[in-house]
């Protein structure tokens, strides 16, 4: 995971081991407000982030990717 200011970038971990949850918890302790981008078609990631208190706040087309993303805060 890369954390720049209040934005989480690139959280890629093996699922079901608690590593992602621990990283998100650590980031939340350091920053009051966090934002991240989640692929629209990545339902497991959306469920993970929703369970950690994130909600979809916007959707965004990404010119660099062939996929659209949700902004989650």
FILOPA-965413 format. One record per residue: residue number from 0; residue in three letters; z, x, y of N, C-alpha, C in turn. Coordinates in nm, 4 decimals. Atoms other than C-alpha are relative to their C-alpha. Last residue first. Layout:
// residues N
   num   residu        n_w        n_u        n_v       ca_w       ca_u       ca_v        c_w        c_u        c_v
   NUM      ALA          Z          X          Y          Z          X          Y          Z          X          Y
...
// end
This chain:
// residues 73
   num   residu        n_w        n_u        n_v       ca_w       ca_u       ca_v        c_w        c_u        c_v
    72      UNK    -0.1145    -0.0497    -0.0778     0.1106    -1.4169     0.8092     0.1268    -0.0589    -0.0551
    71      UNK    -0.1279     0.0570     0.0406    -0.2072    -1.4463     0.6020     0.1113     0.0652     0.0809
    70      UNK    -0.1058    -0.0717    -0.0702    -0.5613    -1.3957     0.7276     0.1285    -0.0692    -0.0385
    69      UNK    -0.1008     0.0757    -0.0740    -0.7955    -1.5300     0.4653     0.0892     0.0987     0.0722
    68      UNK    -0.1424    -0.0279     0.0156    -1.1010    -1.3330     0.3627     0.0825    -0.1042     0.0742
    67      UNK    -0.0800     0.0443    -0.1135    -1.4692    -1.3901     0.3031     0.1481     0.0231    -0.0312
    66      UNK    -0.0983     0.1046     0.0226    -1.6513    -1.1818     0.0470     0.0688    -0.0383     0.1301
    65      UNK     0.0765     0.1187     0.0366    -1.9687    -0.9727     0.0601     0.0911    -0.1206    -0.0194
    64      UNK    -0.0141     0.0443     0.1385    -1.7765    -0.7084     0.2465    -0.0857    -0.1230    -0.0248
    63      UNK     0.0056    -0.1165     0.0882    -1.8429    -0.5058     0.5615     0.0085    -0.0377    -0.1469
    62      UNK     0.1357    -0.0548     0.0006    -1.9323    -0.8063     0.7784    -0.0148     0.1174    -0.0962
    61      UNK    -0.0070    -0.1451    -0.0092    -1.6068    -0.9812     0.6888    -0.1408     0.0553    -0.0136
    60      UNK     0.1147    -0.0615     0.0656    -1.5920    -1.3513     0.7608     0.0095     0.1500     0.0219
    59      UNK     0.0780    -0.0985    -0.0733    -1.2433    -1.4616     0.8523    -0.1165     0.0475    -0.0858
    58      UNK     0.0965    -0.0576     0.0935    -1.0118    -1.7446     0.7639    -0.0985     0.0834     0.0805
    57      UNK     0.1375     0.0005    -0.0500    -0.6962    -1.8165     0.9576    -0.0911     0.0438    -0.1142
    56      UNK    -0.0002     0.0341    -0.1421    -0.3202    -1.8660     0.9211    -0.1408    -0.0055     0.0584
    55      UNK     0.1328    -0.0221    -0.0566    -0.2855    -1.8739     0.5437     0.0021    -0.0464     0.1453
    54      UNK     0.0843     0.1188    -0.0034     0.0840    -1.8615     0.4633    -0.1351     0.0365     0.0610
    53      UNK     0.1186    -0.0051    -0.0843     0.3057    -1.5710     0.3591    -0.0755    -0.1316    -0.0102
    52      UNK    -0.0203     0.0599    -0.1316     0.6578    -1.6284     0.2266    -0.1186     0.0055     0.0935
    51      UNK    -0.0728    -0.0952    -0.0832     0.6621    -1.3920    -0.0728     0.0140    -0.0502     0.1431
    50      UNK    -0.1351    -0.0123     0.0563     0.5653    -1.6714    -0.3146     0.0862     0.0958     0.0816
    49      UNK    -0.0705     0.1253    -0.0315     0.2659    -1.7425    -0.0894     0.1443     0.0066    -0.0508
    48      UNK    -0.0400    -0.0051    -0.1404     0.1679    -1.3748    -0.1171     0.0714    -0.1274     0.0440
    47      UNK    -0.0984    -0.1062    -0.0191     0.1690    -1.3784    -0.4980     0.0508     0.0003     0.1440
    46      UNK    -0.1272     0.0501     0.0556    -0.0101    -1.7130    -0.5154     0.1118     0.1013     0.0210
    45      UNK    -0.0495     0.1040    -0.0901    -0.2816    -1.5832    -0.2807     0.1335    -0.0554    -0.0494
    44      UNK    -0.0575    -0.0663    -0.1175    -0.3149    -1.2656    -0.4867     0.0558    -0.1028     0.0976
    43      UNK    -0.1274    -0.0635     0.0369    -0.3611    -1.4668    -0.8071     0.0677     0.0693     0.1190
    42      UNK    -0.1085     0.0966     0.0143    -0.6182    -1.6888    -0.6318     0.1316     0.0631    -0.0461
    41      UNK    -0.1051    -0.0677     0.0763    -0.8422    -1.4057    -0.5174     0.1237    -0.0894    -0.0098
    40      UNK     0.0106     0.0303     0.1427    -1.1507    -1.6076    -0.4167     0.1095     0.0639    -0.0849
    39      UNK    -0.0038     0.1445     0.0197    -1.0677    -1.6148    -0.0451     0.0009    -0.0356    -0.1481
    38      UNK     0.1303     0.0573     0.0325    -0.9938    -1.2422    -0.0423     0.0136    -0.1479    -0.0327
    37      UNK     0.0085     0.0285     0.1427    -0.6586    -1.1687     0.1197    -0.1364    -0.0636    -0.0269
    36      UNK     0.1241     0.0682     0.0324    -0.6031    -1.0099     0.4597    -0.0078    -0.0129    -0.1513
    35      UNK     0.0846    -0.0624     0.1007    -0.2565    -0.9188     0.5759    -0.1257    -0.0819    -0.0181
    34      UNK     0.1281     0.0659     0.0177    -0.0154    -0.9823     0.8601    -0.0768     0.0748    -0.1081
    33      UNK     0.1026    -0.0715     0.0750     0.3516    -0.8990     0.8973    -0.1251    -0.0853    -0.0117
    32      UNK     0.1181     0.0825     0.0262     0.6113    -1.0033     1.1521    -0.1023     0.0855    -0.0727
    31      UNK    -0.0343     0.1420    -0.0072     0.9621    -0.8619     1.1686    -0.1148    -0.0910    -0.0377
    30      UNK     0.0771     0.0697    -0.1034     0.8784    -0.5153     1.0472     0.0349    -0.1471    -0.0027
    29      UNK     0.0354    -0.0911    -0.1081     1.0898    -0.2634     0.8538    -0.0695    -0.0693     0.1165
    28      UNK    -0.1225    -0.0554    -0.0585     1.2703    -0.5050     0.6225    -0.0309     0.0852     0.1225
    27      UNK    -0.0653     0.1061    -0.0781     0.9481    -0.6998     0.5646     0.1292     0.0491     0.0651
    26      UNK     0.0762     0.0171    -0.1242     0.7703    -0.3788     0.4584     0.0641    -0.1058     0.0889
    25      UNK    -0.0251    -0.1177    -0.0835     1.0443    -0.3046     0.2026    -0.0722    -0.0131     0.1344
    24      UNK    -0.1377     0.0112    -0.0505     1.0255    -0.6584     0.0636     0.0337     0.1153     0.0929
    23      UNK     0.0006     0.1042    -0.1033     0.6460    -0.6298     0.0361     0.1391    -0.0153     0.0606
    22      UNK     0.0698    -0.0538    -0.1167     0.6765    -0.2982    -0.1500    -0.0037    -0.1006     0.1144
    21      UNK    -0.0867    -0.0995    -0.0637     0.9419    -0.4353    -0.3868    -0.0660     0.0584     0.1256
    20      UNK    -0.1106     0.0722    -0.0642     0.7334    -0.7457    -0.4632     0.0908     0.0977     0.0745
    19      UNK     0.0525     0.0658    -0.1191     0.4292    -0.5309    -0.5326     0.1071    -0.0735     0.0773
    18      UNK     0.0296    -0.1033    -0.0989     0.6253    -0.3075    -0.7710    -0.0508    -0.0628     0.1301
    17      UNK    -0.0923     0.0046    -0.1127     0.7852    -0.5938    -0.9615    -0.0284     0.1002     0.1095
    16      UNK    -0.0983    -0.1075     0.0172     0.6139    -0.5118    -1.2906     0.0985     0.0076     0.1154
    15      UNK    -0.1134     0.0380     0.0854     0.4101    -0.8301    -1.3335     0.0997     0.1122    -0.0258
    14      UNK    -0.0781     0.1235    -0.0131     0.0853    -0.7017    -1.1860     0.1162    -0.0078    -0.0973
    13      UNK     0.0046     0.0690     0.1290    -0.0244    -0.3371    -1.1707     0.0861    -0.1254     0.0103
    12      UNK    -0.0988    -0.0456     0.0987    -0.0570    -0.2433    -0.8059    -0.0202    -0.0763    -0.1306
    11      UNK     0.0584     0.0054     0.1337    -0.3159    -0.2631    -0.5289     0.0992     0.0592    -0.0984
    10      UNK    -0.1087     0.0086     0.0986    -0.1834    -0.3421    -0.1804    -0.0640    -0.0218    -0.1367
     9      UNK     0.0198    -0.0648     0.1289    -0.4630    -0.2176     0.0430     0.1180    -0.0004    -0.0938
     8      UNK     0.1361    -0.0293     0.0439    -0.3620    -0.2978     0.3974     0.0046     0.0605    -0.1401
     7      UNK     0.0030    -0.0562     0.1350    -0.0453    -0.4622     0.5251    -0.1458     0.0161    -0.0403
     6      UNK     0.1056     0.0465     0.0895    -0.0510    -0.5148     0.9003     0.0059     0.0750    -0.1332
     5      UNK    -0.0466     0.1229     0.0650     0.2473    -0.5007     1.1342    -0.1031    -0.0538    -0.0988
     4      UNK    -0.0692     0.0905    -0.0918     0.2086    -0.1400     1.2528     0.0517    -0.1215    -0.0763
     3      UNK     0.0264    -0.0479    -0.1354    -0.0132     0.0083     0.9860     0.0555    -0.1021     0.0981
     2      UNK    -0.0572     0.0874    -0.1019     0.1201    -0.0320     0.6328    -0.0258     0.0620     0.1360
     1      UNK     0.0030    -0.0661    -0.1298    -0.0833     0.1170     0.3487     0.0480    -0.1007     0.1030
     0      UNK     0.0000     0.0853    -0.1178     0.0000     0.0000     0.0000     0.0000     0.0894     0.1233
// end
